[in-house]
Amino acid sequence: MHLAKQGDTIELFHEDGNWKLKKETGFSPIQMTVAAAAACSGYVYAKILKKKRIPYEKLEIEVDYTQNLDAAVHVIQSIDIHFELAIAAEHQEQAEKSLKLVKKGCPVVQSLNPEIQITEHVKFVSN
């Protein structure tokens, strides 16, 4: 991976288009960290569901986070990952139980400071 300062923005270079790592023109590094945790968790959850042969139609993710704004460095305090899953009623209980495996299987989450409170929730929607 290659990054460079372009004016007042740091860009992450990619052949399909650069990512601007600045809140005003793209996503801040904090937002990218939170998004990486959510995306990784989504991949892990999908893999767990597949491995357990739990069929689903749709998987979407919303993520919220808080930072300690009183500290000199505004570190992430919590990340709340909300999965929205279109799944048959008979598979919902097993899908909910599978959430507990996500944190352990996500290398991004495992790489973060253990003081960050990370929670996962699932909401079931109709197909």
Secondary structure by P-SEA (a helix, b strand, c coil): ccccccccccccccccccccccccccccaaaaaaaaaaaaaaaaaaaaaaaacccccbbbbbbbbccccccccccccbbbbbbbbbccccaaaaaaaacccccccccccccccccbbbbbbbbbbcc
